[in-house]
Each structure stands twice: as C-alpha cells, then as structure tokens.
C-alpha cells in the first residue's frame, strides 16, 4: 500500500492511499472511521491498516484523480527525525574528501544526529538555499517510519515497529556544516533548512519481493537537471534499519511517526563525487531521487 498525504481541490490537507491513477481519501472512504491525518493513523496502525485493506479489497473507487491533488510529505510534521550514517562507502568517501581520518568508532555503533522535524519538504516543493550557503548538496537516502511505540527495542524485534519506507533527501549546506563541526558539534545549521521525504509511505509488504535476508535490493539513483549523477543500492548498507532502531531506542522511547533516515548511499552526494563531476547546487537546479519500489522525489532549488 502506498499511503499519502495530499492537498485536495478545496485546499484541505487529507490522507489516504494511491489506487490506480487516483487517491482514496481514507477518512471519507471509511465514513469517518479512519482519521484525516496519516500521523493519527500511525497511532493505531495495525487496526487502521486492517480497515484500509478491507476497503481496498472492495475495490473502492478513488476520491480524486492524481492530477486533482497535490502530494505532500507523507508525514508533514513528524514527532522527530533521526538520520544515521549507515553506508561505509559514504563515510569513507566523505572523510577522504575532507581530509579527515576514518573514525574507527563508526564500526562499533550506528551513529545518528537529530535534524529539524519542522523543516520537512514534500514532492515537487521548492527548497530554498540558505542565504549564507554557497555549497548546497543533496543526499540520496531512504527512511523508515515508526508504526508503534517502543523502548529498548531489540534488533530481532525491530521489524514489527516499522510502518513503512519512503525516499529521504537530507539536504545539506556543506560550508555551514564544515564551519560548525570544527567545534565538535553538529551538524545543525548545515541541515536545519530542509529535509525532503515522499512521495509515498510504502508499507513493508510491498518491498518483500526485494528482500535479501535482512536487507532490500533497491536501486537508488539521483539526477540533477535530468543527468544521472549518483547510483547505488540499499543492500550495500552496513547497519540495517533493525540495528538503527535498536540504537535509537536505547534508553529512550520511539513514537509512531518518528522518522529514521538510513544515511547516504555510497557516492550519493556531490561531496563524494567531487567538483570534477558536478558543481554545488544553485537556484534553478532540479534534483530527483528514485528508489526501486518507493517512487520518485523531485525538488527544485530556489
């Protein structure tokens, strides 16, 4: 199931699921039994999905055609967003480009940072380059969304806490990031302005055909102005989402709607590719991320 948040022709923010070339408004289709917001669905996710699947089996017709609506970020205001650094090739490339040693602690624990959960951007929404930024970068990632509350979750149980997956673009102001991290804090302002997610929250069952043991065989690509720049595969991830969830929930509680980013796939950003491949992003550039099974996420820099 591809769950979405959208703006209907009346300008109202609603939620539902993709059905053919349209979208079903879950609140209207269920006669008010399902909530208006996707975040509220996550707070009773298993029961809500049972009802959605029942309605879907009845072949209920779309409430709107896709051209009639504007897709927004699946969870426009998540309770929190944690982003990990889980691909070995990415951190090797990044440290090499910045003349830093590869931290051996990376092999000991999955590491994450908190980003701004109030700066979520959806598909086809513009991303404003920070005023003091001259080195704007995209980062090709995917994210999972937590579907039920949990604390001290073991990796072996973590899959039960995942509601689904979506594309995740961790936009970065590299010059701001480099300056603040010299003080051994951050990234903060370097990541504070935008994180793009969408276009759908894809439930786990849809990715089962791509499962390879505890990972997924998902091709990941990034295009700038239609030119393919980055290409990788999620199956190369070093730390799985299960390991990330175990780390994130250690001595703290995860809540429905919390977003956990995978970190950038190897060669999934301009920092890794270097200026010999492409300049930093500028206003007018269009960045499109595609991931097998998760669709396409496109944003233009302004």
TABEL-V321244 format. One record per backbone hydrogen bond with DSSP energy under -0.5 kcal/mol. CO is the residue of the C=O (numbers start at 1). NH is the residue of the N-H. E is the energy in kcal/mol with one decimal. If there is no record, write none. Layout:
CO|NH|E / CO|NH|E
This chain:
1|3|-0.8 / 1|203|-2.5 / 2|18|-2.4 / 3|201|-2.6 / 4|16|-2.3 / 5|72|-3.0 / 6|8|-0.6 / 6|14|-3.4 / 7|70|-1.8 / 8|11|-2.6 / 12|8|-2.6 / 12|14|-0.6 / 14|6|-3.0 / 15|26|-1.9 / 15|27|-0.6 / 16|4|-2.4 / 17|24|-2.9 / 19|22|-1.7 / 21|66|-2.4 / 22|19|-2.7 / 23|25|-0.5 / 23|63|-1.7 / 23|64|-2.0 / 24|17|-1.4 / 24|26|-0.8 / 25|29|-2.9 / 26|30|-1.4 / 27|32|-2.9 / 28|31|-1.4 / 30|33|-1.0 / 37|41|-1.4 / 38|42|-1.8 / 39|43|-0.8 / 41|44|-1.7 / 42|45|-1.2 / 44|48|-2.4 / 45|49|-2.9 / 46|50|-1.7 / 47|51|-1.7 / 48|52|-2.3 / 49|53|-2.8 / 50|54|-1.8 / 51|55|-2.4 / 52|56|-2.5 / 53|57|-2.4 / 54|58|-1.2 / 55|60|-1.4 / 56|59|-1.8 / 64|23|-2.7 / 65|68|-1.3 / 65|69|-0.6 / 66|69|-1.3 / 69|71|-0.5 / 70|7|-2.3 / 72|5|-0.5 / 73|76|-0.5 / 74|76|-0.5 / 75|78|-0.7 / 80|259|-2.5 / 81|115|-2.2 / 82|261|-3.3 / 83|113|-2.0 / 86|88|-0.6 / 86|238|-2.6 / 86|239|-1.2 / 87|91|-1.7 / 88|92|-2.4 / 89|93|-2.6 / 90|94|-2.8 / 91|95|-2.2 / 92|96|-1.8 / 93|97|-2.5 / 94|98|-1.7 / 95|100|-3.1 / 96|99|-1.0 / 101|103|-0.6 / 103|106|-1.5 / 104|107|-1.2 / 105|108|-1.6 / 105|109|-1.5 / 111|85|-1.5 / 113|83|-2.6 / 115|117|-0.7 / 116|119|-1.4 / 119|195|-1.9 / 121|197|-2.3 / 122|125|-1.6 / 126|128|-0.5 / 127|129|-0.5 / 127|302|-2.5 / 130|133|-1.8 / 135|174|-2.6 / 136|281|-2.4 / 137|172|-2.4 / 139|141|-0.8 / 139|170|-1.1 / 140|265|-2.1 / 141|168|-2.3 / 142|262|-2.5 / 143|166|-2.2 / 144|260|-2.6 / 145|163|-3.2 / 145|164|-0.9 / 146|257|-2.9 / 147|45|-0.5 / 150|254|-3.2 / 154|157|-1.6 / 154|158|-0.9 / 155|158|-0.6 / 157|160|-1.3 / 158|161|-2.0 / 159|162|-1.3 / 161|147|-3.3 / 161|148|-0.7 / 161|163|-0.5 / 163|204|-0.7 / 164|145|-2.2 / 165|202|-3.1 / 166|143|-2.9 / 167|198|-1.5 / 168|141|-1.6 / 168|170|-0.6 / 169|171|-1.6 / 169|196|-2.2 / 172|137|-2.6 / 172|174|-1.0 / 173|177|-2.6 / 174|178|-2.6 / 175|179|-1.7 / 176|180|-2.1 / 177|181|-2.2 / 178|182|-0.6 / 179|182|-0.8 / 180|183|-1.6 / 180|185|-0.8 / 181|184|-1.5 / 188|191|-1.9 / 188|192|-0.7 / 190|173|-2.9 / 195|121|-2.8 / 196|169|-3.1 / 198|167|-1.2 / 200|202|-0.7 / 201|3|-2.6 / 201|203|-0.5 / 202|165|-2.4 / 203|206|-1.5 / 204|207|-1.6 / 204|208|-0.6 / 205|208|-0.8 / 207|210|-1.8 / 208|211|-1.8 / 210|217|-3.3 / 212|215|-1.7 / 215|212|-3.2 / 216|218|-1.5 / 217|219|-0.5 / 218|234|-2.4 / 219|292|-2.0 / 220|232|-2.7 / 221|290|-2.4 / 222|229|-2.9 / 222|230|-1.7 / 223|288|-2.6 / 224|227|-1.8 / 227|224|-2.3 / 230|222|-2.2 / 232|220|-3.1 / 233|236|-1.7 / 234|237|-2.0 / 238|240|-0.5 / 240|244|-2.2 / 241|245|-2.8 / 242|246|-2.1 / 243|247|-2.1 / 244|248|-3.1 / 245|249|-2.3 / 247|250|-1.2 / 249|152|-2.8 / 249|251|-0.5 / 249|252|-1.5 / 252|152|-0.8 / 254|150|-2.0 / 255|258|-2.4 / 258|146|-2.8 / 259|82|-2.8 / 260|144|-2.4 / 261|84|-2.0 / 262|86|-1.2 / 265|268|-2.0 / 268|140|-2.2 / 269|273|-1.7 / 270|274|-2.7 / 274|277|-1.9 / 274|278|-1.7 / 281|136|-0.6 / 282|285|-2.3 / 285|301|-2.9 / 286|225|-3.0 / 287|299|-2.5 / 288|223|-2.8 / 289|297|-3.0 / 290|221|-2.7 / 291|294|-2.3 / 291|295|-1.0 / 294|200|-0.5 / 295|291|-1.8 / 296|298|-0.5 / 297|289|-2.8 / 298|124|-3.5 / 299|287|-3.0 / 300|127|-2.5 / 301|284|-3.2
